[in-house]
């Protein structure tokens, strides 16, 4: 840390907090991005369903609808610029009952109201030609060609890396214990593994996800309550990838988008998520009942999928509130418009992240924050981990440059030693095997690191 005095402090280094830090880093501000975790994106963001949403089924006129629609184009362009894996699969909203068939035209009208006009109604026969491995009984579908799949982790690292290279301080392993306000400054009492510290800032942004309501309450704001919504998912082996060609979407309910079946850019098939409201904000473990529910749903949607090997199971907690829309609000502390909350951001937060960051900047500048002219952010090029692209071990030019690009360290995921070394030498390096896996895929494959974890740990310890 250069010091403990900043123009702007952002609590929460998930995808939204990192996008906000990147956006403000375009200006001459001292910025602190603070998170209690050891890595960026280590909370709700790491359990995203990895879909680039069009926003076709959002509530028309809502803030979420606008920001998802804008963010879709921003993130798609950004992913192309910095080489983040995407695939243009398209989605199919499948109706399994007469009631759901009746809702499809309404969903198409909603899509049009949201500015998305590419949806088409198709018959059962057309659907099964597109997806022959669907279970029996599907009656019709609504096509959503713009629903793409994306690497959900690399955008977070890319945002934070650009912010850091532009001068922002990324303060990980830093837990905010208490916030007070005096002398036109926010005083954040924090703890780290090395002890306690105080961080001061003129402006404060709360992007703390599951804990955003608790941060609000420290400053006397009580606009919403976060109820953790657990979503459990099953990841099937790469050999299952040939079974499904599109993102298979359910007709949404009040609890969310429901259980979907989706390929991933890493070559797997994903089934989930469930939706279970909890009180415990740390309950990220999988449950037998949740997995049984997913298997039951999967058996109906794509029965052949359940004959495939399961690579991994995981669960994430969405920061759901009692409101149906994003809770992004500017607040006055001691008659100063200097505190902004970004709350109630659910699974659409990945898609909307860059648009949320721009919206937040507009709110603060409209309230009086003076910003310098925008400067060009440092260019970054990420490691594209998508199976639809040329991976490191397949790239002859890279191998000529460094033979370690041809040395595979994780045979399940075809991750190379050079990819791991590059991740460890990056401006925001991984601090453990899990965060290393999100940057390189190493250890996340069929054997879950049984063969490579010892070598990966040796490289981590050397760093």
N, C-alpha and C positions, 0 to 999 in steps of 0.2 A: 504494500500500500504506500502510495506517495505521501499521504497525509490522511487526516480524518475529516477534512472539511471539503464539501462538494457543493456544486450548484444543484445537482439533482441526484437523488437516491431512488433506486428501484428495488423493491422487495419482491423477490421471486424470479428465479432464472429458469423458468419453463420456456416453452416456445414463445409465449406472448411477452414475457419479461425480456427475453433476449431480442425479440423483434423491436421492442420499444427502445432498448439500449442502442441497437444498431441505428434506428431512425434518428435519435437525438445525437448520436455520435457524428452525424453529418455537420454538426455545428460546433462552435468553440465553447463547449461546456465541459466542466469537470463532472464526471458521471461515475457513480458507484452502483454496480449491479450485485445484489446481495442474496445469498441463498445458504440455508443451513446444510444442504447436501454437499457431497464431495464432487459433484459434477453438474454441469448444466443439463436441464431436461431430465432430472433424476426423480421427479415426482409423477404427477398425472401425465405429463407429456410423453413419458417413455412407454405408456401403455395405450397409445392412440391406435385407432383402427386403420390408419394409413391410407385413407381415401381422400383424394382431392375433390371436395364437394362442389357441385354447381350451385347449391342453394335452391334447387328446384322445389323442395318441399318445405321451405321455411315459411313462417307466417308473413304474408305480404305486408310491407310497410314497417316491419320490425327492424330494430337496429341490427340484429343478427343477420337478417336477410340481406340488408345493404352491405354489411361488412364481409359476409361470406361471398357474395357475388363479386365485390371488388377484389377481395383477397384471392379469389380463385385465379384471376388473371395475373395478379401481381406475383403470386407464388409460382405459377406455371412459368412465367418469364424468368423469374429469379433462378428457378431450378435449371433452366436451360443455360443461363449465364454462368453458373458456378458448377455445373455438372453434377446435379443431384438426380438420382434414378427416378424415372417416371415411366408409366406405360399407359397408352390410350386405349384401355379395354372397353370402356363404356359399361353402363349398368342396365340391369333389367329388374324392374319392380314387378314381382310376380304375385298374382292373385290366386289364392287357393280356395276361395269360397265365393258364393254369389254376392255376398255383401262387399267383399273386397273388389270384385269385378265392377260393381256399381260405383265404387270409390275411385277407380282409375281415371275416368274422365274428369272428375273433380280435381284430382291431383295434377292432371294435365293443365287444367284451367289455373290452378295455383301456380304451376311452373311459369305459365305465361304472365301471370300477375307479378311474378318475381323477375321477369325479364328474360326467362329462359324459354326459348321457343322450339327447341329441337326434339322434344318428346313426341313419340308416336305410339298409338295403341296397336298392339299386334295380337293375333289369334293364338290359340293353343298350338295349332299346327306350326305356325311360324316360330313360336317360342321353342318348341322341341327340335326344330331344325337348327336353331342357334345353340341350344343346350340339350343334346340328346341324353345326357346323364342325370337330368333332373328327375326327381321322384314322380310317381304317377299322381295325377289329379290336379295339375296346374291348369287353370282355365283360361288365362289371358295374361298379358303383361304390358307394361309401359316402358318403352325404351328411354334411356337417359344416356345418350352417347358421350356426354362430357364428363361423366363420373370416371375419373382416372384413378390409378393407384400410384402411390409415391412412397419413397423412403421417408419415414416419419422422424428419423433421428438426425440425419445429416443437416436439415435446415436449421435446427437448433444450434448445432455446433458452428455452422457457417455464420449465422447471425452474431453469435457471441464472439467469434473470431474476428469478424470485421469490426465489431465494436471495440474489442481490445486493441487491435492494430491501429485504430483511429484515436486511441488514448483513454478509453474507458477502463476503469478498474473492475475486474471480475473477482468478487470477494466470496469464494466458496468456503464451506465449513464454517460459515459465519451465521450464527443464529441470533435473530433479533429478539431480545428478551423483554424490552420495555421501550416505549416511545413517549417522549414528552415534547412540548413546544414552548419555547421562550425566546425572547430577544430576536424574533423573526427567523428562528432556526428550529428545525426538527432535530431532536437529540435522540439518537438510537443507541441504546445500551446493548451491546452485542457480546457474545461469547464465542471463542474459537478454541481449538485444541491447545492453543498456547496461552489462553487466559482471556481476560475481558478487555473491552475497548469501547470507546464512544465514537460514533460517526455522526457528523452534523451535516445538514443540507438545507438549502433554502426551499427547495421543492421536493415533494415526496410522492412517489407513485406506488400504489399497493397492487401488485400483480401476484399475490401470494397463493392463488388457487384455493385449495382446500381450507387454508387458514386466512383467507381474505376477510371474512367476517370478524375474526378475532383481532386482526390488525385494525380494522375499522373501529371496533369498540374501544380500543385504547385511546382513540382520538374523539370519542363521543359520537360516532356515527353508527346508526342502527337501521340501515336500509334493507338488509336481507340477512337470512341465515343459511349457511351452507349445510346441506345434508349430503354426506358422501354417498354416491351411487356406485356400487361395485359392479364392474363388468368383467366377467370371466371369459376367457377365450381359449380355444384349442388350435394349435398349429400343427398341420399335417405335413408329412414328409414330402420332399421334392418330387418323388415318384407319383404323387397324387395330382400334380399340377396339370396334367393332361385332361383331367376330368371336367374342369370348369373353364369356360372361355370369357366370362363376363363377371362383373360384380353382381351377385344375386341378392337383391334387396327385398326386404319385407315391406308390406304396407305399414307405415308408421303408426304408433299409438301415442298416448299421452306420456308414456314412460320413455319415449325415445324412438330411435329408428328400428329397434328390435334386432333379432338375430339375423345376421347375413352370412353368406358364404362368399369369400373373396380370395382370389389369387393375391400374392404379394410380389413386389418387385424382386424379392430374394428367391423366388422360385417355389414357394410353398403355397399351401391353401390354408386359409384362416376361417374358423367357425366361431361366431360370437358377435357381440357380447351379450351376456345376460344383463339384467337391470334390477338391482336390489338396493333399496335405501337402507342405510345403516346410521349408527351414531358414532362409531369408532372411525376416526380419520386415519388410522394406521392399519386397518384390516384389509391388507392387500393379498391375503392368502387365498388360494383356490379351495373350493368346497366340493364334497361329494355330490350334494344336491345340485349345485351349479353345473358341474360337469355332466351329471345325469340329464339335466334339462337340455344342455347343448347337444348331447348325443341323440336325445329324443327329437329335437328340432332338426338336427342334421339328417337323421334317418328319413324324415319326410322330404327335406329339400333335395338331398343328393345321397341316396342310400349307399351307393358304391364308395362314398368317401369314408364310411365307417369301417371298411375293410382295409384301409390304408394305415400305415404306421403313424403314431403320434410322435412328433419331434419335441414339442414343448407345450406346457399349459401355463397360463399366467393370468393375473387379475390386475385391474387398475381401478382407481377411484375417480369418478368424475365429480367436478365441483358444482353440483346442481343446487339451485336455490328454489325458493317458493315461487319465484317469478319465471315466466316462460321466455323471457328475453335476457340478453346480456345486461349486466348491471355496471355500466361505465359512466361514472358521475364525478364531476368536479365539486369539491367541497371547500367551504371557507373555514379556515382556522384563525381565530382572532381577527376576523374581518378581512383576511387575506385569502384569495382564491389560489391556494398553493398545495392542496392535497387532492389527489385523484385516485379513485378506486376503479380497478378493472376486475370485476367479479362475475360469477355465474357463467364462466366460459366453459362450455362442455366440449364434446369431441370435435365440434366444428372449429375449435380454436386454432388448430394447425392451419387449416385453409384460410381462416380469417386473419391470421396473426399479423401479416404485413399491413393490412388495411386497418386493423385495430391500432397499430403503432402510429399510422398517419393521423387517424381520428383523435388519438390521445394528444398528439402534438398540436393539432388544430385547437383542441379545447384549451390547452394551456396557453398557447399564443394569443388566442382570443381573450383570455383572462388577464393578459398583461405580461407574459413571459417574453422577453426580448431575445431573439435569436440572431446570430450572425448569418451571413449568406451560406448556402449549402456548399460543402466541399465534397470532392470526390472521395469516396471510401476506398481504402486499399483493396485491390483486387484479390480474390481468393479463388482457388480451384480445388474442389473437394474430390475425394476418392469415390468414384461412381461404383456402387456395389450391386447394381442391378444385373440380373441374369440375362436381360435382353440386350446388354451392351457387352463390349469387349472388356473382360476382367483383366486384372494385372497379370495373372499367370499366362494369359493368352496374347499379351501385347509384346510382339517381338521388338519393337522400338524401345520399350521400357526395359526389357530384359537385356538388350545390348547396352543400355545406359547403366543398369545395375543388375548383375546376375541374380541378386536376391529377389527380384520380381519373379524369377522362375523357380524359386524355392518355396514349395508349399509347406506351410506350417500347420494348417488346419485342413485336413483332407475332406472333411464333410462339406465345408463351405468354400473350399479352394482359396482360402486366404493365404497370402504369401508373407514371408518374413519381412520383406521390404514394406509392405502395407502396415504391418504392425510397428516396425521401426519408425515409419513416417508419422503414424498416429502418436507414438510416444514422444516424438520431437516437435509436435505441433504447438502452436501458441497456447492452446488449451488442451493439454494432454489428458488422457484417461488416468484415473488414480487407482482403479481396480479392474478385475477381469470383466465385470459386467459392462463397465463403460468402454473398455477396450473392444469388447464384442460389438457394441453399437457402432463403433467407428470402423471396424474391419471385418465383422462377421465371424472372426475367429472364436471358436468355442460355442457357437450358437447352433451348430448343426445336429445331425442325427445322434451322435454319441454324446452331445452336450459337454464336450471338452474332455472326455475320458482319456483321449490320446494326446491332446495338445496342451492341456492346462499347465502341466509341469514346465514345459518349455516357455509358455506365455508368462508364467509367473517369474521365471528366471529373467526374462527380458524386462518385466516390470520392476523387479528388484534392482537390476542394473541401472535403470533410469533413476 
